[in-house]
């Protein structure tokens, strides 16, 4: 582990026992590296970006492969990151150049780090290409930074600010269905820069309409389906960077995502 990682992670206590083996302690915060049973989805390289990601083929898609997000030198630490500022998304056209993992998921543990270069920088982290965890400098509302969008207040107090790296550590349990009917809503616990900011938060629907993600246009976002989805990152024409993204697939039997 490098010095940066050693300084910035904290222990979050005992993780619940789920279907797959998990470490007895969860490390959270900026600089945390993937455990052995997780898969890295972005390590700063162009190669991994092209191998593991593609544009989301939604109704507003305007970008064409190869991905036009570009690799930049890390502005704080050694290494590289990816800049979301795709020309197709200029003017805040979300859905025009969003990227999504080729792999799709149900339950998972996610780590993702982001850096906002300028005030007002805007992006978003979409769980299952449905549920947005907001990335938006300057907004402290339920549409603001680290909010489960339109579902919770923004825990803005945990934000490191412009020009610094921030980290989401997320445990997500997908919606459950029986005989084709929704019986349990999706559930999420989130650490923001090492602070637990949402615990077992139920998500009622997909917000943002059909340009936002899977099921966004299905019964006004309330028609959630039992379809796995990838991790999506949003392009909104801003200089927002990402690095150190990894996912551990889980099988969370009980309705509890606390870790």
C-alpha positions in Angstrom: 0.0 0.0 0.0 1.4 3.4 -0.9 1.7 6.3 1.6 -1.3 8.1 0.2 -3.6 5.1 0.7 -2.2 4.4 4.2 -3.0 7.9 5.3 -6.5 8.2 3.9 -8.4 5.0 4.6 -10.3 4.2 7.8 -11.8 1.0 9.2 -15.6 1.0 9.1 -16.2 -1.8 11.5 -17.4 -5.3 10.8 -19.0 -6.0 7.5 -22.2 -8.0 7.4 -21.8 -11.6 6.3 -23.2 -12.1 2.8 -23.3 -14.7 0.1 -19.7 -14.2 -1.0 -16.7 -14.1 1.3 -15.8 -10.6 2.4 -13.1 -9.1 4.6 -13.9 -8.8 8.3 -13.2 -5.1 8.1 -14.1 -2.7 5.3 -11.6 -0.1 4.3 -13.1 3.1 3.1 -11.9 6.5 1.9 -9.6 8.1 -0.7 -6.8 5.8 -1.8 -8.3 2.4 -0.8 -7.2 -0.3 -3.1 -9.3 -3.2 -4.3 -9.3 -6.4 -2.2 -8.4 -9.7 -3.8 -12.0 -10.7 -4.5 -12.9 -7.4 -6.3 -12.4 -6.5 -9.9 -10.7 -3.2 -10.9 -12.8 -1.3 -13.5 -10.6 1.7 -13.9 -6.9 2.0 -13.0 -6.2 5.2 -14.9 -5.2 3.6 -18.2 -6.7 4.0 -21.6 -6.5 0.3 -22.1 -8.8 -0.5 -19.2 -11.2 2.3 -20.2 -11.7 0.8 -23.7 -11.7 -2.8 -22.5 -14.3 -2.5 -19.7 -16.5 0.5 -20.6 -18.7 1.7 -23.5 -21.1 4.5 -24.1 -24.6 3.9 -22.7 -26.9 3.4 -25.7 -29.8 5.5 -24.4 -32.3 7.6 -26.3 -30.0 10.7 -26.2 -26.8 9.0 -27.2 -24.8 11.4 -29.5 -21.2 10.0 -29.0 -19.5 7.3 -31.0 -16.8 4.9 -30.1 -14.0 4.9 -29.2 -14.8 6.7 -26.0 -13.9 10.4 -26.2 -13.3 10.8 -22.5 -9.6 11.5 -22.2 -6.8 10.3 -19.9 -5.0 13.1 -17.9 -2.3 13.3 -15.4 -3.5 13.1 -11.8 -3.6 16.7 -10.6 -2.8 15.7 -7.0 -1.0 12.4 -6.9 1.2 10.3 -9.2 -0.7 8.4 -11.9 -3.5 9.2 -14.3 -7.3 9.7 -14.3 -10.1 10.1 -16.8 -11.8 13.4 -17.6 -15.6 13.2 -18.3 -15.6 16.3 -20.5 -16.8 14.6 -23.7 -17.7 17.1 -26.5 -21.0 15.3 -27.1 -22.2 16.3 -23.6 -21.4 20.0 -23.9 -24.2 22.1 -22.4 -25.1 19.5 -19.7 -26.6 16.9 -22.1 -26.6 14.0 -19.7 -27.2 10.7 -21.5 -25.4 12.0 -24.7 -22.0 10.6 -23.7 -22.3 8.7 -20.5 -20.1 5.6 -20.1 -21.1 2.3 -18.5 -19.3 -0.9 -17.6 -19.8 -3.7 -20.0 -20.3 -6.0 -17.0 -23.7 -5.8 -15.3 -24.5 -6.2 -11.7 -27.2 -7.0 -9.1 -25.7 -6.7 -5.6 -22.2 -5.2 -5.2 -19.7 -3.2 -3.2 -18.3 -0.3 -5.1 -15.4 2.1 -4.6 -15.0 5.1 -6.8 -13.0 8.3 -6.5 -13.8 11.7 -8.2 -12.2 15.1 -8.5 -14.0 18.3 -9.4 -11.7 20.8 -11.2 -13.9 23.9 -11.1 -16.8 25.3 -9.0 -20.1 23.9 -10.2 -18.6 20.8 -11.6 -21.3 18.2 -12.4 -21.3 14.4 -13.0 -23.0 11.4 -11.4 -22.4 7.8 -10.3 -25.3 5.5 -11.4 -25.8 2.2 -9.6 -27.1 -0.5 -11.9 -27.3 2.3 -14.6 -30.5 3.4 -12.7 -29.9 5.1 -9.3 -27.8 8.3 -9.3 -25.5 9.2 -6.5 -25.0 12.8 -7.3 -21.6 14.5 -8.0 -22.3 18.2 -8.0 -20.2 20.9 -6.4 -22.1 23.7 -4.7 -25.5 22.0 -4.2 -26.5 21.0 -0.7 -30.1 19.9 -1.5 -31.6 16.5 -2.3 -30.3 17.1 -5.8 -26.8 17.9 -4.5 -23.5 16.3 -3.6 -23.6 12.7 -2.4 -27.4 12.7 -2.3 -29.2 9.5 -3.4 -30.8 11.9 -5.9 -34.2 13.2 -4.9 -34.3 10.6 -2.0 -32.0 12.0 0.7 -30.5 15.4 1.7 -26.9 16.0 0.6 -24.3 15.1 3.2 -22.3 18.1 2.0 -20.3 18.3 5.3 -18.3 15.3 4.2 -17.2 16.8 0.8 -13.5 17.6 0.5 -14.2 20.3 -2.0 -12.9 21.5 -5.4 -9.4 20.5 -6.3 -9.3 17.5 -4.0 -10.1 13.8 -4.5 -13.3 12.4 -3.0 -14.4 8.8 -2.5 -17.7 6.9 -2.4 -17.7 3.5 -0.8 -21.1 1.9 -1.5 -22.9 -1.3 -0.6 -25.9 -1.9 -2.9 -28.6 -4.5 -2.8 -30.8 -4.7 -5.9 -34.5 -4.7 -5.9 -36.1 -8.0 -5.3 -39.0 -9.5 -7.3 -41.3 -12.4 -6.9 -43.4 -13.8 -9.7 -42.4 -10.7 -11.8 -43.6 -8.2 -9.1 -41.5 -5.9 -7.1 -41.4 -7.0 -3.4 -38.4 -5.2 -2.0 -37.0 -1.9 -3.1 -33.2 -1.4 -3.7 -31.2 -0.6 -0.6 -27.9 1.3 -0.2 -25.3 2.3 2.4 -22.8 4.9 1.5 -19.6 6.2 3.0 -18.4 9.6 1.7 -14.7 10.3 2.3 -14.8 7.7 5.1 -17.9 9.0 6.8 -21.1 7.0 6.8 -23.6 9.3 5.3 -26.5 7.0 4.3 -27.5 3.7 6.0 -29.9 1.2 4.6 -31.5 3.9 2.4 -34.3 2.6 0.3 -34.6 3.9 -3.2 -38.1 4.5 -4.5 -37.6 4.9 -8.2 -35.3 5.9 -11.1 -35.2 9.7 -11.5 -34.4 11.9 -14.5 -36.5 10.3 -17.2 -35.5 8.0 -20.1 -32.2 9.9 -20.8 -31.1 9.1 -17.3 -30.8 5.3 -17.2 -32.5 2.0 -17.3 -36.2 2.2 -16.5 -36.1 6.0 -16.3 -38.9 6.2 -18.9 -40.9 3.2 -17.5 -44.0 4.5 -15.6 -42.2 7.7 -14.8 -39.3 5.9 -13.3 -41.4 3.8 -10.9 -41.5 0.8 -13.2 -38.3 -0.8 -12.0 -37.5 -4.1 -13.7 -35.4 -7.1 -12.7 -32.6 -6.4 -15.2 -29.0 -6.2 -14.0 -27.2 -3.0 -15.0 -23.7 -1.7 -15.2 -22.0 1.1 -13.3 -22.5 4.3 -15.2 -20.6 7.6 -15.0 -22.2 10.7 -16.3 -20.8 13.2 -18.8 -22.2 16.8 -18.4 -19.6 18.8 -20.2 -17.6 19.5 -17.0 -14.0 18.8 -16.0 -14.8 16.1 -13.5 -12.2 13.3 -13.2 -12.4 9.7 -12.0 -9.9 7.2 -10.8 -9.5 4.0 -8.7 -12.8 2.3 -9.5 -13.4 -1.2 -8.3 -16.4 -3.5 -7.7 -16.9 -6.6 -5.6 -19.9 -8.7 -6.7 -22.1 -9.7 -3.7 -25.1 -11.8 -2.9 -26.8 -10.0 0.0 -29.5 -12.3 1.2 -31.1 -10.1 3.9 -32.3 -6.5 3.4 -29.3 -5.0 5.1 -26.4 -3.1 3.4 -24.8 -1.6 6.5 -21.1 -2.2 6.7 
